[in-house]
Amino acid sequence: MGWPTVILVYVILWWLSFFVVLPFGQVTQEEAGDVTHGTVASAPVGLNWKKKILLTSVMAAALTTVAYVIVTWDLFGFAP
């Protein structure tokens, strides 16, 4: 597995991880008790972007490492 492939796998896994992590810890306006007039009660309040991006980056790096080891060590017979 070459470095361009590793980078591509990381980017793909980063975006997948981001969409998995995005709803974690979300509080709705209804749960917070502060519904703004003209918005739905299920609208989120205060996203913690730094924490989500950090968690996403760590998660994607771990998954990329696992994918690299699986392909490089040929654990499941992917080599031609």
N, C-alpha and C positions, 0 to 999 in steps of 0.2 A: 504494500500500500504506500504510494508516494505521498509527499507532503501536500500537493494540491488536493488530493483526495481526502486527506485527513482534515484539511481546512474546510472543504466542502461538507464533509460529514459533521464537523463541529457546528457550522452555520445552520445546517438543517436541524440538527438536534437542539441547538440553542432556541430556534423558533418554536419547535415542538414543545420543549420544556417551558418556554415562556407562556404559551397558551395553557399549559397544565398548571403552572404556578400562579397565574394571574388571579384566579378567584380565591386563593388561600387568604384567610384573614379579612375578607371583605365584610364591611358593615354597611347595611342599607340605611337610607334615611329614616325608614320606619323603625328599625332597631335602635337607631341613635336618638329617636324621638324628636327629630328636627326635619320635617318634610317641607321643602321649599315649594311655595305656591307655583303651580304650572308644571311641576315635574312629577314623575311617578314615584310612589313610595319605595319602590325597589331600586332606585338609583343609588349608586355607591357613594360613600362619604370618605374622602381622604385616602387616596391611594398612596401606599408607601413604595414609591418607585425604586429607590436605592436598594432596599431590602429584596424586592422582587427580582431586580436585575442581577444582584449579587448571587442570590439563590439559583437563578436560572443559569448563570455562567458556571457556577460550581457543578450543578447537575449535568449540564452539557459536557463539561470537561471530563467528568467521571464516566459518562456514557460513551464519549468518544474514545477514552482510554480502553474501556471494555471492548468496544468494536475493533480497535487497533490490535489488541492482544488476540482476539478471536481470529482475525484475518491473518495476522503475522505468524502466529504459532500454528495456524491451520487446524484449529480445534474441532471444526465440524466438516472438514473436507471441502472447503471452498476453492482450493487451488485446482487449476486445470490438470 
